């Protein structure tokens, strides 16, 4: 289940890929994609604390994920 969903700017995405990264997180990133979407994983049997997905359009992807969860 998805909890918080946030579109990240370049600085936020860089921090989540580097110094603030959790080694158990799922990351689907590419070096040429500077922006990302953070998706918190909630629920009882979670294996990953969050997903970090690189994208060219983080606001649109975050909105689509939030709309799907309703």
KAZICOR-V539427 format. One record per residue. RES is the residue in three letters. PHI is phi in whole degrees, -180 to 180 (none if undefined). Layout:
BEGIN
res: [RES:RES]
phi: [PHI:PHI]
END
This chain:
BEGIN
res: [UNK:UNK:UNK:UNK:UNK:UNK:UNK:UNK:UNK:UNK:UNK:UNK:UNK:UNK:UNK:UNK:UNK:UNK:UNK:UNK:UNK:UNK:UNK:UNK:UNK:UNK:UNK:UNK:UNK:UNK:UNK:UNK:UNK:UNK:UNK:UNK:UNK:UNK:UNK:UNK:UNK:UNK:UNK:UNK:UNK:UNK:UNK:UNK:UNK:UNK:UNK:UNK:UNK:UNK:UNK:UNK:UNK:UNK:UNK:UNK:UNK:UNK:UNK:UNK:UNK:UNK:UNK:UNK:UNK:UNK]
phi: [none:-95:-99:-67:-126:-140:-80:-107:-80:-62:-67:-65:-64:-62:-65:-71:-83:-116:-63:-97:-69:-100:-60:-91:-73:-93:-126:-117:-130:-131:-63:-87:-100:-86:-105:-155:-121:-99:-128:-74:-99:-118:120:-73:-109:-80:-100:-122:-74:-162:-111:-125:-114:-73:-159:-85:-130:-64:-64:-67:-66:-61:-64:-65:-66:-65:-64:-67:-76:-81]
END
